[in-house]
Amino acid sequence: MSHPMIEDFLWRGLLHSQTEGLEDALAEGPMTGYAGFDPTADSLHVGSLLPIMGLARLQQYGHQPIALIGGGTGMIGDPSGKSKERTLLSDDALQHNIRGIRKQLEHFLDFDARKNPALLLNNGDWLGTMGFIDFLRDVGKHFSVNHMMAKESVKRRLEGDEGISYTEFSYMLLQAYDFHYLNKEYGCQLQIGGSDQWGNITLGIDFIRRQKGGKAHGLVMPLVTNSNGTKFGKTESGNVWLDPERTSPYRFYQFWLNTSDEDALRYLKYFTLLDRNTILELERSQQEEPGKREVQHTLAEDVTKRVHGLEALENVKRASKIIFGGEITHIPAKDIADIFADVPSTEYPASAFEGEGKPILDLFAEVGLTKSKGEARRLLQGGGVNLNNQRVNDIGRNVTMEDSQEGQFLVLRKGSKHYHLVRITG
């Protein structure tokens, strides 16, 4: 009989491969498992969500998750999926990145749970104290260079122009040692990762076996791609980050909202903790009323709330209504910039709106929403002049800095659809 957690992974399409005997080991009682996170930036991106959710599901089923931040290995880099060697990080940069990642992991894992609290560890704590001679003697001698060179990630790099340095070639030994260390010190028997990590994981399992017959297992999930074959998490503007300073909550929400029907249903299974019945009901809704896009809305709301919190989600939902004439007040200026990133805009100095300000009829004519002040007057009399999505009825209305959004923007609208963004400088 399949273990409930494995059944759940299978139903969600999250199980690519597992080691023999894993289900029996899970059935014996609570197990400790880990996944590693690369601290090459001070934020994770949506491509990291799959292993994060793997740990969250592990904890959900009563097991103990360890989030291992590669403070040691992050200074080297895993060649898996890479075409060239990364830039090495300074210790200060590394510590800064680790602090940022920790805050994000706390949105998914319960570090204060009574029975199975999540742990956050840094492999720099043990790799940084190991001498080179000790590493060669205690670790290196257990691995065959022939076996290491047969790894697909290494072969790809050897075939390319860049080649592979000895530093990166050693990465898999360090990862294997991490698994061994966690197995010995924390009783960790499971490593979770993407399918491209299978070779590194099995190398670690073999190393643990060689050390006094230790037992360990691996579970890998499929690499996520969009239904059109493009890489998940990549947009025209680059990665979709979990840090709101790198990717605003509005853009984050829109990323999920704009997924195709096929992708949205998969992502709902992958990236939320919604139960099977809820997801099946949403699937029925998608089939019966695809125009309502309930799967996309549920997905976007669930993931945005988990990553950015309820207040940010409510702001984002209000922001999403702005383009259809919704209220603009209380929307962060950064979201205003994102919402109207693709509409025409004009820069004005703040001085233009100081004192009595600028007549709105002049403003409409100057930015080109109307051909003249006369046309602007007629438009206003017909109810077609809007400032910050509020109708203007006063022909003598002046626009001042008090009308601006955080002193940065004014949103002009002609009729129901034609927007123009005023960007206030200096």
C-alpha positions as CSV (number, residue, x, y, z in Angstrom):
1,M,0.0,0.0,0.0
2,S,1.3,3.4,-1.0
3,H,2.2,5.9,1.7
4,P,-0.2,8.9,1.9
5,M,2.5,11.4,1.2
6,I,3.7,9.5,-1.9
7,E,0.1,9.1,-3.1
8,D,-0.2,12.9,-2.8
9,F,3.0,13.5,-4.7
10,L,1.8,11.1,-7.4
11,W,-1.6,12.6,-7.8
12,R,-0.1,16.1,-8.0
13,G,2.4,14.9,-10.7
14,L,5.3,15.7,-8.4
15,L,7.0,12.4,-8.3
16,H,9.6,11.9,-11.0
17,S,11.8,9.3,-9.2
18,Q,12.3,7.8,-5.8
19,T,14.7,5.3,-4.2
20,E,13.5,1.8,-3.6
21,G,12.2,1.3,0.0
22,L,11.3,5.0,0.6
23,E,7.6,4.3,1.2
24,D,8.5,1.6,3.8
25,A,10.9,4.0,5.5
26,L,8.2,6.7,5.6
27,A,5.7,4.2,7.1
28,E,8.1,3.4,10.0
29,G,7.6,6.8,11.6
30,P,8.6,10.4,11.2
31,M,11.5,11.0,8.9
32,T,13.8,14.0,8.5
33,G,14.4,15.2,5.0
34,Y,16.1,18.1,3.4
35,A,16.4,20.3,0.3
36,G,19.2,22.6,-0.6
37,F,18.9,26.3,-1.7
38,D,21.5,28.2,-3.5
39,P,22.3,31.7,-2.0
40,T,23.6,33.3,-5.1
41,A,21.0,36.2,-4.6
42,D,19.3,37.7,-1.6
43,S,16.0,36.3,-2.8
44,L,14.7,33.0,-4.1
45,H,12.6,33.0,-7.3
46,V,9.5,31.0,-8.3
47,G,11.8,28.3,-9.8
48,S,12.7,27.5,-6.1
49,L,9.1,27.0,-5.1
50,L,9.0,23.3,-6.1
51,P,11.6,22.1,-3.5
52,I,10.2,24.6,-1.0
53,M,6.7,23.1,-1.4
54,G,8.3,19.6,-1.3
55,L,9.6,20.4,2.2
56,A,6.2,22.0,3.1
57,R,4.4,18.8,2.2
58,L,6.9,16.7,4.1
59,Q,6.1,18.8,7.2
60,Q,2.4,18.6,6.4
61,Y,2.6,14.8,6.7
62,G,4.3,14.8,10.0
63,H,8.0,14.6,9.0
64,Q,10.7,17.1,9.8
65,P,12.0,19.3,7.0
66,I,15.5,20.8,6.9
67,A,16.1,23.8,4.6
68,L,19.8,23.7,3.8
69,I,21.3,27.0,2.6
70,G,24.5,26.4,0.7
71,G,26.7,29.0,2.4
72,G,29.6,26.7,1.6
73,T,28.7,25.2,-1.7
74,G,27.1,28.5,-2.8
75,M,30.7,29.9,-3.0
76,I,31.4,27.2,-5.7
77,G,28.3,26.4,-7.6
78,D,26.6,23.3,-8.9
79,P,27.3,22.7,-12.6
80,S,23.9,21.0,-13.1
81,G,22.0,22.9,-15.7
82,K,24.7,25.5,-16.1
83,S,26.7,26.3,-19.2
84,K,29.4,28.3,-17.5
85,E,31.0,28.8,-14.1
86,R,29.4,31.4,-11.8
87,T,31.1,34.3,-10.1
88,L,32.3,33.5,-6.7
89,L,30.7,35.3,-3.8
90,S,32.4,37.2,-1.0
91,D,31.5,36.2,2.6
92,D,29.7,39.4,3.2
93,A,27.5,39.0,0.1
94,L,26.8,35.4,1.0
95,Q,25.7,36.3,4.6
96,H,23.4,39.1,3.2
97,N,21.8,36.6,0.8
98,I,21.3,34.0,3.5
99,R,19.4,36.5,5.7
100,G,17.1,37.3,2.8
101,I,16.4,33.7,2.0
102,R,15.6,32.8,5.6
103,K,12.8,35.4,5.7
104,Q,11.2,33.9,2.6
105,L,11.4,30.3,3.8
106,E,9.5,31.3,7.0
107,H,6.4,31.9,4.8
108,F,6.3,28.2,3.9
109,L,7.8,26.3,6.8
110,D,6.9,26.2,10.5
111,F,10.1,26.7,12.5
112,D,8.1,26.7,15.7
113,A,6.0,23.5,15.3
114,R,5.8,21.5,18.5
115,K,6.5,18.0,17.1
116,N,8.3,18.5,13.8
117,P,9.7,22.0,13.6
118,A,11.6,22.9,10.4
119,L,15.3,23.6,10.7
120,L,17.3,26.1,8.8
121,L,21.0,25.1,8.4
122,N,24.0,26.5,6.6
123,N,26.5,24.0,5.2
124,G,29.2,26.6,5.5
125,D,29.1,25.8,9.2
126,W,30.7,22.4,8.6
127,L,32.3,22.8,5.2
128,G,34.1,25.9,6.3
129,T,35.9,24.2,9.1
130,M,37.1,21.2,7.1
131,G,40.7,21.2,5.8
132,F,41.6,20.2,2.3
133,I,43.7,17.2,3.4
134,D,40.9,16.0,5.7
135,F,38.4,16.3,2.8
136,L,40.6,14.3,0.4
137,R,41.2,11.6,3.0
138,D,37.7,11.3,4.5
139,V,35.6,12.0,1.4
140,G,37.5,12.1,-1.9
141,K,38.9,8.6,-1.6
142,H,35.3,7.2,-1.8
143,F,34.5,8.5,-5.2
144,S,35.7,7.4,-8.6
145,V,36.7,10.1,-11.1
146,N,35.3,7.8,-13.9
147,H,31.9,7.8,-12.2
148,M,31.9,11.5,-11.6
149,M,32.8,12.3,-15.3
150,A,29.9,10.1,-16.4
151,K,27.4,12.6,-14.8
152,E,25.4,14.3,-17.5
153,S,26.0,17.8,-16.1
154,V,29.7,17.2,-16.2
155,K,29.7,15.8,-19.7
156,R,27.8,18.8,-21.0
157,R,30.3,21.2,-19.6
158,L,33.3,19.2,-20.9
159,E,31.8,19.2,-24.4
160,G,31.3,23.0,-24.3
161,D,33.8,25.8,-24.8
162,E,33.9,26.8,-21.2
163,G,34.9,23.4,-19.8
164,I,34.6,22.9,-16.1
165,S,36.9,23.9,-13.3
166,Y,38.2,21.6,-10.6
167,T,36.2,23.7,-8.1
168,E,32.8,23.0,-9.8
169,F,33.8,19.4,-10.5
170,S,34.1,19.0,-6.7
171,Y,30.6,20.2,-6.0
172,M,29.0,16.8,-6.1
173,L,31.4,15.6,-3.5
174,L,30.5,18.5,-1.2
175,Q,26.8,17.8,-1.7
176,A,27.3,14.1,-0.9
177,Y,29.2,15.1,2.2
178,D,26.3,17.4,3.2
179,F,23.9,14.5,3.1
180,H,26.3,12.3,5.1
181,Y,26.7,15.1,7.7
182,L,23.0,15.7,8.1
183,N,22.4,11.9,8.3
184,K,25.0,11.6,11.0
185,E,24.1,14.7,13.0
186,Y,20.4,15.1,12.5
187,G,19.2,11.6,11.5
188,C,18.3,12.9,8.0
189,Q,17.4,10.0,5.7
190,L,15.8,11.8,2.8
191,Q,16.9,14.4,0.2
192,I,14.4,16.2,-2.0
193,G,15.2,18.0,-5.2
194,G,14.5,18.5,-8.9
195,S,15.1,15.6,-11.3
196,D,18.4,17.2,-12.4
197,Q,19.7,16.5,-8.9
198,W,19.2,12.7,-9.1
199,G,22.8,11.9,-9.8
200,N,24.1,14.1,-6.9
201,I,21.5,12.6,-4.5
202,T,22.3,9.0,-5.3
203,L,26.0,9.8,-5.0
204,G,25.3,11.0,-1.4
205,I,23.2,7.9,-0.7
206,D,26.0,5.7,-1.8
207,F,28.5,7.7,0.4
208,I,26.2,7.3,3.4
209,R,26.0,3.5,2.7
210,R,29.7,3.3,2.7
211,Q,29.9,5.0,6.1
212,K,29.0,2.1,8.4
213,G,26.1,1.0,6.2
214,G,23.9,4.0,6.8
215,K,20.5,4.2,5.1
216,A,19.2,7.1,3.1
217,H,16.7,7.9,0.3
218,G,16.0,10.3,-2.4
219,L,12.9,11.8,-4.0
220,V,13.0,14.0,-7.0
221,M,10.4,16.1,-8.7
222,P,10.0,16.9,-12.4
223,L,11.6,20.1,-13.7
224,V,8.8,22.6,-14.4
225,T,8.2,24.0,-17.8
226,N,5.3,25.9,-19.3
227,S,3.0,24.1,-21.7
228,N,4.6,25.9,-24.6
229,G,8.0,24.4,-23.7
230,T,9.5,27.6,-22.3
231,K,11.3,27.7,-18.9
232,F,9.0,28.2,-15.9
233,G,9.5,31.5,-14.0
234,K,11.1,33.4,-16.9
235,T,9.4,36.5,-18.3
236,E,10.5,39.2,-20.7
237,S,11.8,41.2,-17.7
238,G,13.7,38.2,-16.3
239,N,13.1,36.0,-13.2
240,V,10.0,36.3,-11.1
241,W,11.4,36.8,-7.6
242,L,9.8,36.2,-4.2
243,D,11.3,39.5,-2.9
244,P,8.8,42.4,-3.4
245,E,11.6,44.8,-4.1
246,R,12.7,42.7,-7.1
247,T,9.3,41.6,-8.3
248,S,6.3,43.7,-7.0
249,P,3.4,41.8,-5.6
250,Y,1.3,43.1,-8.5
251,R,3.6,41.6,-11.1
252,F,3.9,38.5,-9.0
253,Y,0.1,38.1,-8.9
254,Q,-0.2,38.8,-12.6
255,F,2.5,36.2,-13.4
256,W,0.2,33.5,-11.9
257,L,-3.0,35.0,-13.2
258,N,-1.8,35.0,-16.8
259,T,-1.0,31.3,-17.0
260,S,-2.8,29.1,-19.5
261,D,-5.6,26.8,-18.4
262,E,-3.4,23.7,-18.8
263,D,-0.5,25.3,-16.8
264,A,-2.8,26.8,-14.1
265,L,-4.2,23.4,-13.1
266,R,-0.8,21.8,-12.9
267,Y,0.6,24.8,-10.9
268,L,-2.4,24.6,-8.6
269,K,-1.3,21.1,-7.7
270,Y,2.4,21.9,-7.6
271,F,2.5,25.2,-5.7
272,T,-0.5,25.2,-3.3
273,L,-1.5,23.1,-0.3
274,L,-5.1,23.0,-1.4
275,D,-6.7,19.6,-0.9
276,R,-7.7,17.2,-3.7
277,N,-11.4,17.8,-3.5
278,T,-11.0,21.6,-3.8
279,I,-8.7,21.2,-6.8
280,L,-11.1,18.7,-8.5
281,E,-14.0,21.2,-8.0
282,L,-11.9,24.0,-9.5
283,E,-11.0,21.6,-12.4
284,R,-14.8,21.0,-13.0
285,S,-15.4,24.8,-13.0
286,Q,-12.6,25.2,-15.6
287,Q,-14.2,22.7,-17.9
288,E,-17.7,24.0,-17.5
289,E,-17.0,27.8,-17.4
290,P,-13.5,28.4,-18.7
291,G,-14.2,32.1,-19.1
292,K,-14.4,32.6,-15.4
293,R,-10.8,31.5,-15.0
294,E,-11.4,30.4,-11.4
295,V,-8.3,28.2,-11.4
296,Q,-6.0,31.1,-12.3
297,H,-7.6,33.4,-9.8
298,T,-7.4,30.8,-7.0
299,L,-3.8,30.0,-7.9
300,A,-2.7,33.7,-8.0
301,E,-4.4,34.5,-4.7
302,D,-3.1,31.5,-2.9
303,V,0.5,31.8,-3.9
304,T,0.6,35.7,-3.5
305,K,-1.0,35.5,-0.1
306,R,1.6,32.9,1.1
307,V,4.6,34.8,-0.3
308,H,3.5,38.4,0.4
309,G,0.8,38.3,3.0
310,L,-3.0,39.1,3.1
311,E,-2.5,42.9,3.0
312,A,-0.4,42.8,-0.1
313,L,-2.9,40.4,-1.8
314,E,-5.8,42.8,-1.0
315,N,-3.7,45.7,-2.5
316,V,-3.0,43.7,-5.6
317,K,-6.6,42.7,-6.1
318,R,-7.6,46.4,-5.8
319,A,-4.8,47.3,-8.2
320,S,-6.0,44.7,-10.7
321,K,-9.4,46.5,-10.9
322,I,-7.8,49.9,-11.6
323,I,-7.4,49.4,-15.3
324,F,-11.2,48.9,-15.4
325,G,-11.9,52.1,-13.5
326,G,-11.4,50.9,-9.9
327,E,-10.4,53.2,-7.1
328,I,-6.7,54.1,-7.0
329,T,-6.4,55.4,-3.4
330,H,-4.2,53.3,-1.1
331,I,-2.4,51.5,-4.0
332,P,1.4,51.6,-3.6
333,A,3.2,53.7,-6.2
334,K,5.2,50.7,-7.3
335,D,2.1,48.9,-8.3
336,I,0.8,52.0,-10.1
337,A,4.0,51.9,-12.2
338,D,3.6,48.2,-13.0
339,I,-0.1,48.5,-13.9
340,F,0.5,51.4,-16.3
341,A,3.9,50.3,-17.5
342,D,2.6,49.9,-21.1
343,V,0.4,53.0,-21.4
344,P,1.7,56.4,-22.7
345,S,3.4,58.5,-20.1
346,T,4.8,62.0,-19.7
347,E,7.2,63.4,-17.2
348,Y,6.5,66.6,-15.3
349,P,8.6,68.3,-12.6
350,A,6.9,68.5,-9.2
351,S,7.0,72.3,-9.4
352,A,4.3,72.1,-12.1
353,F,1.8,71.0,-9.5
354,E,2.9,73.1,-6.6
355,G,0.9,76.1,-5.3
356,E,-2.4,76.4,-7.2
357,G,-1.3,73.6,-9.5
358,K,-2.0,73.1,-13.2
359,P,-5.5,73.3,-14.7
360,I,-6.7,69.8,-15.7
361,L,-7.8,71.0,-19.1
362,D,-4.3,72.2,-19.8
363,L,-2.9,68.9,-18.6
364,F,-5.1,66.8,-20.8
365,A,-4.2,68.9,-23.9
366,E,-0.5,68.9,-23.1
367,V,-0.1,65.1,-22.7
368,G,-2.1,64.6,-25.9
369,L,-5.3,63.0,-24.6
370,T,-7.1,65.9,-26.3
371,K,-6.1,68.0,-29.3
372,S,-6.9,71.3,-27.5
373,K,-8.2,72.8,-24.2
374,G,-11.5,73.3,-26.0
375,E,-11.8,69.6,-26.7
376,A,-10.8,68.9,-23.1
377,R,-13.6,71.2,-21.9
378,R,-16.2,69.4,-24.1
379,L,-14.9,66.0,-22.9
380,L,-15.2,67.1,-19.3
381,Q,-18.8,68.4,-19.8
382,G,-19.7,65.0,-21.3
383,G,-18.3,63.2,-18.3
384,G,-15.2,61.9,-20.0
385,V,-12.4,63.4,-17.9
386,N,-11.0,61.3,-15.1
387,L,-8.2,62.0,-12.6
388,N,-7.0,58.9,-10.7
389,N,-10.1,57.1,-11.9
390,Q,-12.5,59.7,-10.4
391,R,-14.7,61.8,-12.7
392,V,-13.9,65.5,-12.8
393,N,-17.0,67.8,-13.1
394,D,-15.4,71.1,-12.3
395,I,-14.1,73.0,-15.4
396,G,-11.8,75.1,-13.2
397,R,-10.3,72.0,-11.4
398,N,-6.5,72.3,-10.8
399,V,-4.2,69.4,-10.3
400,T,-1.9,69.7,-7.3
401,M,0.7,67.4,-5.6
402,E,-2.1,66.4,-3.2
403,D,-3.7,64.5,-6.1
404,S,-0.5,62.5,-6.8
405,Q,0.1,58.9,-5.7
406,E,3.0,59.1,-3.2
407,G,4.2,62.2,-4.9
408,Q,5.2,60.1,-8.0
409,F,2.2,59.6,-10.3
410,L,-1.0,61.0,-11.6
411,V,-3.4,58.8,-13.6
412,L,-5.4,60.5,-16.3
413,R,-8.2,58.8,-18.2
414,K,-10.1,59.8,-21.3
415,G,-13.5,58.1,-21.5
416,S,-13.5,54.5,-20.3
417,K,-10.3,53.1,-21.8
418,H,-7.7,55.7,-22.8
419,Y,-5.1,56.1,-20.0
420,H,-2.1,58.4,-19.7
421,L,0.4,58.3,-16.8
422,V,2.0,61.4,-15.5
423,R,5.4,60.7,-13.9
424,I,6.4,63.4,-11.4
425,T,10.1,64.0,-11.2
426,G,12.3,65.9,-8.8
